[in-house]
Amino acid sequence: MGSREASPATIFCFLLLFFLGCKCLASELKATQTAELKVDASPQLARHIPDTLFGIFFEEINHAGAGGIWAELVSNRGFEAGGPHTPSNVDPWSIIGDDSSIFVATDRTSCFSRNTVALRMEVLCDNCPAGGVGIYNPGFWGMNIEDGKTYNLVMYVKSPETVELTVSLTSSDGSQNLASATILVSGASNWTKLEQKLVAEGTNRTSRLQITTNKKGVVWFDQVSLMPSDTYKGHGFRTELISMMLDLKPRFLRFPGGCFVEGEWLRNAFRWRESIGPWEERPGHFGDVWHYWTDDGLGYYEFLQLSEDLGAAPIWVFNNGISHNDEVDTAAIAPFVKDVLDSLEFARGSAESTWGSVRAAMGHPEPFPVKYVAIGNEDCGKKFYRGNYLKFYNAIREAYPDIQMISNCDASSGPLDHPADLYDFHVYTDSKTLFWMKNTFDGSSRNGPKAFVSEYAVWRSDAGRGSLLASLAEAAFLTGLEKNSDIVWMASYAPLFVNNNDQTWNPDAIVFNSWQQYGTPSYWMQTLFRESSGALIHPITIISSYSGSLAASAITWQDSENSFLRVKIVNFGSDAVSLTISATGLQARVNTAGSTVTVLTSGNVMDENSFSNPNKVVPVKSQLPNAAEQMQVMLSPHSFTSLDLALAQSELVAEM
């Protein structure tokens, strides 16, 4: 075949492609940064991190408790949500039938003195339709009923004449019957407690409980409860959500709020005294900050029990006479102080004490180890806060000298004007700001109260419903808390839970509905810090022109068999980083066989998890074949990397 000379146009195109290719190659080379991370693991420079550093904060928000971790399936079980004046709204209860066959209304005939509202159902039909007429409750956006599982129904009933009731678990429209039982109610003027086990023969995620009859007459109902039989340890908690809490290995549980403790008005604040005792007798209350009713089945006692079940120290946040809109003058605060002292006796008192005996009667004769209390929530700037605070502080210090008290006032940049053992620090901000806040406590005084970062999170524009970007900024912030853990004693993300049907606050760590749940990237980020509490932290140095986009920490921790040097690095930037890690002062060789690397990243910084793709952004763990005292790793753009270098305890090595 013959040859042909290239035309000038062809040569120009070739040169253009060549120069463009060179430019792209240069850009790719520029996109990989270099950095060096030095860890000094010598024992004399190591410092113990407090055993309490990382825990969890639970607030009744987003239906986190009612319709969430508290496994009660009936919403408004006592018909109290419509208020004390009758007739009242009974939502979400509805009738089966029409107004020619059934009439329902609330009245004040309950047998319980603290929750006097009951439901009166009058059946009007002589020849009722097949299946009968009655009432149904859809629970919290549908009940998750699963094949083969047992559900415990308890309800209080009164009827002047003998009546046969059918209790059923059905699909949302009543067409699918999952479980059913017939209960005979003897005619009497007194209330009767009825209990029935229902075993599901089928699965439906949006089921309802229905109570029907074919007999004309009047029946009263009150305190209708349906609980699955497989709650966590039999304590009433939804097992799969508790499992996610346990996976964080929390060292403390702060409860029950948050703004939930304060209320928009004091009349709607959480009252511990009304949330204890038999569940049937609890009046419940309207949480006016987050705008929904709670039956308070998840009450003060249950929070203490949850702390014990999690192996976490309870931190009781109580109302100090201040809400969002009204305050109690310090001159009149004495009854509130006594109320809190009673709450502490309930938790810590002997089984023979006045309030300790109430706890014992509820099934826990041994005291709960409450050693931390927070006096209010975000109330520092309120008119009567300091005066009220001192009244609580002095009374608690006298009665319980070992209890550590937490002030709402920030002491990170200046001293407090009142005594405290710890102070609250809350931060909700954008990702860039929180990333740079990793150094917040570098300049804080090492004298005086310790810091409790009880609420932190990235939120708003770059948080989405829980983005990778948010988790990276939060991880960087936590490395700063580790570094400053001589002054920062505790930290917890907020909020912990959100029911997908009540997204009042976004983002959150754990998203759920009646039958599913997943962790956001912020949840998974926290799993990489769960070994930090009680570990040893080591000084580090980062050398790089790119260091402004990096955050890191190094700890030594132990499991039941091995010790590890864990190096955590956040790459907050958009460039990959070739990182050289060198560790000096180690007291044992690095064991390659047991070393791993875990990476949290994704293709886009705004990637989120979802019910349809719950594992889109999760940590990926793999073996680390090149583990050594000096090694090189590649950090992906926008990533959080955790290296666990296994240490061979039997082989001491010299400092490199």
VOGU-3710 file (C-alpha; in Angstrom, 3 decimals, decimal comma):
1> mgsreaspat> 0,000/0,000/0,000  1,260/3,488/-0,704  1,986/6,191/1,915  0,730/9,740/2,098  2,122/12,842/3,725  0,064/14,309/6,574  -1,728/17,501/5,706  -1,134/20,684/7,780  -4,636/20,272/9,246  -3,833/16,723/10,391
11> ifcflllffl> -0,579/17,861/12,019  -2,425/20,666/13,835  -5,035/18,242/15,217  -2,318/15,858/16,396  -0,445/18,639/18,178  -3,682/19,887/19,773  -4,511/16,419/21,085  -0,940/16,013/22,351  -1,005/19,254/24,323  -4,487/18,526/25,671
21> gckclaselk> -3,312/15,080/26,741  -0,294/16,554/28,500  -2,541/19,053/30,284  -4,891/16,274/31,457  -1,951/14,162/32,630  -0,518/17,113/34,551  -3,922/17,682/36,120  -4,098/14,025/37,212  -0,614/14,188/38,693  -1,514/17,376/40,528
31> atqtaelkvd> -4,651/15,707/41,952  -2,544/13,371/44,105  -1,116/15,154/47,129  1,596/13,865/49,448  1,669/13,960/53,209  3,545/12,467/56,133  1,921/11,483/59,424  4,233/10,898/62,374  2,964/9,100/65,475  4,923/9,162/68,719
41> aspqlarhip> 3,663/6,096/70,590  6,206/6,285/73,405  4,549/5,524/76,762  5,761/8,707/78,446  3,835/10,887/75,980  0,667/8,787/75,901  -2,432/9,947/77,787  -5,532/8,071/78,868  -8,772/9,116/77,185  -11,662/9,243/79,690
51> dtlfgiffee> -13,696/6,034/79,834  -16,787/8,153/79,205  -15,701/10,018/76,064  -18,213/8,771/73,495  -21,834/7,984/74,273  -25,304/8,650/72,945  -27,994/11,253/73,444  -31,605/10,165/73,237  -34,333/12,749/72,842  -38,043/12,182/72,290
61> inhagaggiw> -38,021/13,896/68,892  -38,994/12,602/65,434  -41,067/9,896/67,191  -37,804/8,378/68,371  -39,482/6,870/71,425  -43,235/6,762/70,833  -43,466/4,787/67,599  -39,720/4,149/67,789  -37,543/2,351/70,322  -40,551/1,902/72,622
71> aelvsnrgfe> -42,269/-1,115/71,092  -45,881/-0,167/71,964  -47,877/-0,587/68,746  -51,029/1,320/69,752  -50,983/5,088/69,337  -53,043/7,038/71,895  -53,689/3,851/73,840  -55,484/5,626/76,695  -57,586/8,040/74,567  -55,943/10,936/76,449
81> aggphtpsnv> -54,269/12,654/73,481  -57,326/14,795/72,752  -57,106/16,454/76,149  -59,074/16,164/79,401  -62,248/17,813/78,121  -64,774/15,476/76,580  -65,926/14,728/73,985  -62,454/14,844/72,459  -60,503/13,826/69,405  -59,517/10,129/69,527
91> dpwsiigdds> -57,124/10,213/66,552  -55,771/7,878/65,203  -58,609/5,612/66,378  -61,406/5,233/63,817  -64,683/3,361/63,550  -65,536/0,221/61,611  -69,065/0,777/60,316  -70,947/4,044/59,803  -72,820/6,516/61,968  -76,032/4,516/61,606
101> sifvatdrts> -74,447/1,449/63,170  -71,991/2,808/65,728  -71,427/5,907/67,858  -68,181/6,535/69,767  -67,239/9,363/72,110  -64,891/9,969/75,010  -66,082/10,544/78,542  -64,470/10,755/81,968  -65,437/7,357/83,357  -61,998/5,696/83,473
111> cfsrntvalr> -61,040/3,704/86,536  -57,661/5,467/86,603  -57,455/8,671/88,587  -54,466/10,133/86,698  -55,935/9,542/83,226  -59,674/9,818/83,484  -60,667/9,725/79,808  -62,159/6,526/78,368  -63,893/5,644/75,118  -67,614/4,815/75,058
121> mevlcdncpa> -68,709/2,717/72,078  -72,424/2,324/71,424  -73,460/-0,274/68,864  -76,718/0,844/67,237  -77,431/-1,946/64,768  -79,774/-4,872/65,496  -78,490/-6,756/62,470  -74,884/-5,623/62,217  -72,941/-6,247/58,997  -70,844/-9,387/58,639
131> ggvgiynpgf> -67,668/-9,015/60,618  -69,359/-6,664/63,059  -68,753/-3,015/63,838  -66,262/-1,455/66,174  -63,016/0,508/66,352  -59,506/0,171/64,990  -56,078/1,657/65,651  -53,389/1,848/62,907  -50,606/2,507/65,387  -47,780/4,774/64,295
141> wgmniedgkt> -48,202/4,837/60,498  -49,084/1,141/60,459  -48,190/-1,763/62,737  -45,494/-4,191/61,649  -47,049/-7,621/62,190  -44,818/-10,579/61,301  -45,708/-14,184/60,614  -45,280/-16,516/63,579  -44,694/-13,791/66,145  -46,768/-13,338/69,288
151> ynlvmyvksp> -48,348/-10,034/70,276  -49,644/-9,330/73,772  -52,921/-7,428/73,941  -54,003/-5,798/77,193  -57,095/-3,645/77,528  -59,577/-2,470/80,120  -63,240/-3,010/79,270  -66,603/-2,324/80,913  -70,069/-3,298/79,708  -73,387/-3,427/81,585
161> etveltvslt> -74,364/-6,527/79,605  -72,401/-9,593/78,548  -70,858/-9,002/75,137  -68,604/-10,968/72,806  -65,692/-9,007/71,325  -63,463/-10,046/68,443  -59,919/-8,668/68,551  -57,985/-8,932/65,313  -54,778/-7,908/63,610  -55,574/-7,081/60,019
171> ssdgsqnlas> -54,200/-5,271/56,995  -54,760/-1,524/56,841  -58,077/-1,928/55,032  -59,218/-4,908/57,115  -59,247/-7,313/54,157  -56,386/-9,547/55,384  -56,806/-11,198/58,781  -53,457/-11,976/60,394  -54,640/-13,008/63,870  -57,950/-13,109/65,660
181> atilvsgasn> -59,459/-14,107/68,999  -62,852/-13,907/70,653  -63,174/-12,506/74,167  -66,282/-12,735/76,317  -66,897/-9,689/78,514  -69,197/-10,395/81,454  -71,781/-7,758/82,134  -70,735/-5,695/85,171  -70,501/-2,161/86,413  -66,772/-2,494/87,109
191> wtkleqklva> -63,853/-2,315/84,735  -62,173/-5,603/83,750  -58,582/-6,069/82,654  -58,430/-8,389/79,634  -55,291/-10,024/78,281  -54,968/-11,951/75,043  -52,049/-13,362/73,059  -52,349/-13,040/69,290  -50,121/-15,183/67,051  -49,755/-13,815/63,532
201> egtnrtsrlq> -50,405/-16,044/60,544  -48,932/-13,791/57,917  -46,884/-10,633/57,579  -48,114/-7,134/56,924  -46,035/-3,994/57,487  -48,978/-1,572/57,734  -51,406/-3,505/59,893  -53,986/-2,339/62,392  -55,623/-3,588/65,584  -59,397/-3,816/65,448
211> ittnkkgvvw> -62,023/-4,592/68,085  -65,492/-5,535/66,818  -68,816/-6,956/67,952  -72,186/-7,860/66,470  -74,217/-7,159/69,574  -76,214/-4,024/70,136  -75,285/-2,238/73,341  -72,622/-0,119/75,055  -68,981/-0,984/75,783  -66,298/1,218/77,328
221> fdqvslmpsd> -62,583/0,844/76,526  -59,478/2,241/78,148  -55,707/1,686/78,063  -55,552/-0,587/75,021  -51,988/-1,853/74,580  -50,410/-4,167/72,026  -46,776/-5,154/72,481  -44,652/-7,677/70,578  -43,470/-10,464/72,856  -39,848/-10,285/71,672
231> tykghgfrte> -38,808/-6,895/73,054  -35,191/-6,436/74,108  -34,638/-8,377/77,344  -38,381/-8,191/77,860  -38,039/-4,523/78,809  -40,282/-3,094/76,103  -37,649/-1,868/73,651  -37,606/-2,570/69,916  -34,793/-5,085/69,547  -33,357/-4,104/66,171
241> lismmldlkp> -33,084/-0,421/67,125  -31,437/-1,263/70,447  -28,953/-3,422/68,531  -27,882/-0,386/66,536  -27,373/1,541/69,773  -25,331/-1,323/71,226  -23,112/-1,394/68,139  -21,903/2,100/69,043  -20,655/0,781/72,429  -21,939/3,903/74,195
251> rflrfpggcf> -20,340/4,795/77,514  -23,232/7,031/78,591  -26,867/7,727/77,771  -28,075/11,311/78,038  -31,878/11,483/78,323  -34,728/12,414/77,753  -33,778/15,660/75,955  -33,102/18,292/74,774  -35,914/20,676/74,263  -38,303/17,859/75,163
261> vegewlrnaf> -37,248/18,426/78,790  -38,064/22,136/78,673  -41,283/22,330/76,682  -42,486/25,419/74,892  -44,401/25,984/78,139  -43,720/24,469/81,541  -47,145/22,867/81,606  -45,965/20,596/78,779  -42,488/19,831/80,102  -41,468/16,236/80,818
271> rwresigpwe> -42,482/15,292/84,368  -40,626/12,249/85,674  -43,142/11,616/88,456  -45,979/11,200/85,948  -43,944/8,779/83,842  -43,367/6,084/86,495  -45,506/3,412/88,075  -47,907/1,064/86,242  -48,151/2,026/82,585  -51,949/2,081/82,744
281> erpghfgdvw> -51,874/4,865/85,312  -49,515/7,221/83,483  -51,372/10,274/82,162  -49,038/10,948/79,233  -48,427/14,451/77,909  -48,251/16,559/74,779  -44,692/17,421/73,787  -45,327/20,906/72,486  -41,797/21,477/71,171  -41,902/18,564/68,728
291> hywtddglgy> -45,701/18,577/68,443  -46,902/15,114/69,349  -48,479/13,172/72,177  -46,575/10,575/74,202  -48,227/8,055/76,493  -44,971/8,052/78,519  -44,711/4,288/78,481  -41,095/5,209/77,856  -40,643/7,042/81,136  -37,961/7,875/83,662
301> yeflqlsedl> -37,730/4,277/84,913  -37,447/2,901/81,376  -34,641/5,334/80,526  -32,732/4,168/83,594  -33,374/0,559/82,570  -32,205/1,319/79,042  -28,964/2,777/80,394  -28,379/-0,426/82,313  -29,206/-2,600/79,294  -26,709/-0,635/77,184
311> gaapiwvfnn> -24,019/-0,733/79,869  -23,985/3,068/79,716  -23,817/5,629/82,520  -27,186/7,423/82,855  -27,155/11,214/82,484  -30,469/12,633/83,718  -31,338/15,986/82,154  -34,029/17,617/84,275  -36,119/20,740/83,982  -34,868/23,567/86,187
321> gishndevdt> -38,073/25,599/86,181  -37,505/27,050/82,722  -39,217/26,419/79,393  -38,890/28,190/76,069  -41,527/30,734/77,052  -41,905/30,859/80,829  -39,693/30,663/83,907  -40,061/30,079/87,614  -38,595/32,845/89,743  -35,702/31,624/91,890
331> aaiapfvkdv> -37,670/32,676/94,976  -40,298/30,060/94,076  -38,052/27,269/92,778  -38,007/25,161/95,995  -40,767/22,709/94,877  -38,848/22,006/91,657  -35,686/21,335/93,657  -37,530/18,888/95,903  -38,974/17,190/92,834  -35,475/16,567/91,463
341> ldslefargs> -34,211/15,282/94,816  -37,132/12,850/94,810  -36,156/11,721/91,307  -32,658/10,967/92,534  -34,012/9,022/95,481  -36,157/7,041/93,039  -33,017/6,139/91,074  -30,473/5,758/93,875  -32,391/5,259/97,095  -32,629/1,978/98,958
351> aestwgsvra> -35,625/-0,261/98,368  -36,882/0,862/101,784  -36,795/4,580/101,006  -39,938/6,460/99,984  -39,151/6,690/96,286  -36,719/3,785/96,135  -39,574/1,539/97,191  -41,556/2,692/94,152  -38,648/1,698/91,932  -38,381/-1,651/93,703
361> amghpepfpv> -42,105/-2,259/93,196  -41,559/-1,703/89,474  -39,084/-4,593/89,438  -35,672/-3,077/90,188  -34,802/-3,335/93,888  -31,152/-2,456/93,249  -30,415/1,274/92,799  -29,497/2,733/89,420  -26,029/4,361/89,456  -26,945/7,926/88,500
371> kyvaignedc> -23,743/9,938/88,840  -24,374/12,717/86,322  -27,195/15,244/86,059  -27,644/18,200/83,736  -29,370/21,190/85,283  -31,574/22,257/82,394  -30,964/22,329/78,659  -29,717/25,353/76,685  -31,002/27,697/79,385  -27,836/29,666/80,189
381> gkkfyrgnyl> -29,101/32,989/78,863  -32,460/32,816/80,633  -33,277/35,360/83,337  -33,535/32,973/86,285  -31,098/30,273/85,145  -28,139/31,127/87,350  -30,264/31,649/90,444  -32,188/28,443/89,857  -29,024/26,563/88,967  -27,388/27,377/92,287
391> kfynaireay> -30,446/26,196/94,222  -30,317/22,826/92,463  -26,528/22,620/92,655  -26,336/23,245/96,396  -29,190/20,887/97,265  -27,826/18,028/95,138  -24,269/18,541/96,360  -25,446/18,275/99,942  -27,612/15,193/99,390  -25,413/13,399/96,834
401> pdiqmisncd> -21,809/14,678/96,999  -20,611/12,249/94,322  -23,012/13,390/91,604  -21,348/15,380/88,822  -23,390/18,405/87,787  -23,493/19,864/84,287  -24,066/23,551/83,613  -25,736/24,849/80,455  -23,180/27,660/80,208  -20,209/27,349/77,846
411> assgpldhpa> -16,774/27,576/79,473  -14,689/26,701/76,402  -13,446/30,270/75,966  -13,783/31,726/79,455  -14,453/30,782/83,089  -17,921/30,218/84,519  -19,336/32,504/87,188  -20,823/29,543/89,081  -19,601/26,126/90,248  -19,932/23,116/87,933
421> dlydfhvytd> -18,259/19,772/87,307  -18,930/19,863/83,566  -20,416/22,293/81,086  -22,570/21,702/78,015  -21,275/22,555/74,548  -23,697/22,296/71,600  -22,828/22,842/67,952  -24,957/22,504/64,801  -23,306/24,049/61,776  -22,198/23,492/58,179
431> sktlfwmknt> -19,516/20,966/57,275  -16,666/23,389/56,603  -17,193/25,180/59,890  -17,320/21,970/61,902  -14,201/20,655/60,161  -12,299/23,737/61,266  -13,768/23,446/64,759  -11,567/20,403/65,361  -9,233/22,808/67,156  -11,969/24,436/69,264
441> fdgssrngpk> -10,686/23,189/72,603  -6,960/23,621/71,913  -6,921/26,919/73,794  -9,456/26,067/76,508  -8,359/26,306/80,117  -7,243/23,021/81,642  -8,539/24,230/85,001  -12,158/24,243/86,080  -15,054/22,160/84,754  -14,690/19,642/81,940
451> afvseyavwr> -16,505/19,934/78,627  -19,495/17,797/77,658  -20,104/18,142/73,913  -23,587/16,743/74,362  -24,958/17,765/70,951  -22,962/18,059/67,732  -23,839/17,574/64,064  -23,558/19,020/60,602  -26,966/20,208/59,448  -28,869/22,214/56,850
461> sdagrgslla> -27,563/22,818/53,326  -24,740/20,294/53,048  -26,127/17,705/55,439  -29,064/16,417/53,391  -30,657/13,530/55,249  -27,213/12,375/56,327  -24,467/12,898/53,755  -20,936/11,580/53,457  -19,710/15,184/53,628  -21,411/15,716/56,982
471> slaeaafltg> -19,848/12,566/58,430  -16,358/13,583/57,327  -16,591/16,960/59,051  -17,944/15,281/62,178  -15,133/12,730/62,142  -12,567/15,529/61,930  -14,283/17,289/64,838  -14,112/14,114/66,924  -10,382/13,688/66,299  -10,022/17,122/67,880
481> leknsdivwm> -12,088/16,004/70,869  -9,846/12,964/71,261  -6,790/15,211/71,182  -8,366/17,466/73,817  -9,827/14,696/75,945  -7,944/15,978/78,973  -10,593/18,725/79,036  -13,392/17,126/76,948  -14,850/14,237/78,926  -17,966/13,362/76,947
491> asyaplfvnn> -19,458/13,798/73,477  -22,631/12,651/71,708  -24,204/13,162/68,291  -27,720/14,572/67,963  -30,379/13,631/67,144  -29,954/9,874/67,345  -33,215/8,650/65,740  -35,788/9,741/63,180  -38,971/7,934/62,229  -39,175/8,291/58,462
501> ndqtwnpdai> -42,791/9,450/58,863  -41,904/12,368/61,164  -38,821/14,089/59,802  -38,983/17,070/62,120  -35,209/17,343/62,349  -32,657/16,293/59,750  -30,180/14,751/59,604  -30,119/12,022/62,237  -27,901/9,033/62,940  -30,507/6,265/62,536
511> vfnswqqygt> -33,536/6,304/60,217  -36,364/3,811/60,712  -39,984/2,999/59,980  -42,219/0,285/61,407  -40,020/-2,545/60,143  -36,793/-1,198/58,604  -33,816/0,804/59,814  -30,488/2,015/58,512  -27,561/4,081/59,690  -26,633/7,338/57,993
521> psywmqtlfr> -22,947/7,975/57,224  -22,816/9,889/60,532  -23,842/6,704/62,351  -21,195/4,629/60,615  -18,590/7,304/61,265  -19,226/6,919/64,995  -18,546/3,174/64,871  -14,923/3,998/64,089  -14,642/5,909/67,378  -16,252/3,310/69,643
531> essgalihpi> -12,898/1,966/70,889  -11,586/5,419/71,795  -13,159/5,675/75,257  -10,582/4,478/77,775  -7,833/4,127/75,146  -4,398/5,784/75,057  -3,976/8,760/72,757  -0,637/9,609/71,171  0,802/12,844/69,766  0,814/13,125/65,981
541> tiissysgsl> 2,357/15,472/63,446  1,119/16,026/59,890  3,639/17,369/57,372  2,092/18,449/54,081  1,187/21,506/52,055  -2,258/19,873/51,971  -2,553/19,559/55,759  -5,399/22,072/55,872  -7,665/19,389/54,395  -6,540/16,633/56,747
551> aasaitwqds> -7,429/15,682/60,307  -6,028/12,727/62,215  -5,570/11,033/65,556  -3,764/7,964/66,884  -4,765/5,754/69,785  -3,736/2,441/71,279  -6,629/0,197/72,251  -7,169/-3,406/73,259  -9,795/-6,031/72,631  -10,033/-9,290/74,559
561> ensflrvkiv> -6,974/-10,721/72,818  -4,869/-8,088/71,067  -3,565/-4,550/71,190  -3,812/-2,183/68,241  -2,406/1,128/67,145  -5,338/2,826/65,439  -4,575/5,720/63,123  -7,614/7,622/61,854  -7,302/10,125/59,002  -9,967/12,339/57,462
571> nfgsdavslt> -9,287/13,615/53,948  -11,780/16,456/53,662  -10,423/17,619/50,314  -11,119/16,635/46,724  -7,592/15,331/46,009  -6,230/11,882/46,714  -3,342/11,799/49,187  -0,326/9,529/49,192  0,291/9,315/52,927  3,421/8,027/54,606
581> isatglqarv> 2,800/6,908/58,183  5,670/6,393/60,611  5,257/5,283/64,216  7,988/5,610/66,822  8,048/4,465/70,415  5,982/1,335/69,884  6,493/-1,303/72,552  5,796/-4,209/70,185  6,185/-5,140/66,538  3,393/-4,581/64,052
591> ntagstvtvl> 1,763/-7,887/63,177  0,747/-7,798/59,523  -1,577/-10,777/59,839  -3,962/-9,026/62,221  -3,849/-5,535/60,737  -6,776/-4,004/58,861  -7,833/-0,834/57,081  -11,393/0,527/57,095  -12,523/3,254/54,693  -15,701/5,326/54,684
601> tsgnvmdens> -16,174/7,070/51,327  -18,393/7,196/48,248  -18,527/8,523/44,706  -20,168/11,816/45,672  -19,814/13,823/48,882  -23,594/14,234/49,075  -24,292/10,507/48,821  -26,716/9,195/51,444  -28,079/5,862/52,582  -31,746/4,959/52,193
611> fsnpnkvvpv> -34,186/2,099/52,735  -33,648/1,045/49,125  -29,855/1,284/49,416  -28,941/1,190/53,132  -25,294/0,314/52,483  -24,409/2,910/49,871  -22,100/4,740/52,296  -20,733/2,343/54,896  -17,239/1,507/56,148  -15,428/-1,123/54,067
621> ksqlpnaaeq> -12,898/-3,201/55,981  -10,019/-5,180/54,464  -6,711/-6,719/55,433  -3,642/-4,482/55,442  -0,893/-6,577/53,844  1,822/-3,925/54,073  1,288/-3,043/57,748  4,489/-1,859/59,389  5,897/0,788/61,682  6,485/2,780/58,508
631> mqvmlsphsf> 4,138/2,377/55,605  2,418/4,160/52,771  -1,320/4,339/52,156  -3,434/6,097/49,573  -6,276/8,247/50,906  -9,232/8,623/48,578  -10,702/12,096/48,075  -13,382/12,881/50,653  -12,734/9,852/52,818  -12,334/8,696/56,395
641> tsldlalaqs> -9,702/6,006/56,814  -8,999/3,986/59,951  -5,953/1,739/60,146  -5,703/-0,835/62,926  -2,117/-2,020/63,245  -2,028/-5,195/65,341  0,790/-5,213/67,874  2,661/-8,432/68,672  2,746/-8,165/72,455  5,415/-10,801/72,934
651> elvaem> 7,995/-9,065/70,785  9,348/-5,801/72,056  10,992/-3,612/69,481  13,355/-0,725/69,777  12,204/2,764/69,023  12,651/3,513/65,344
//
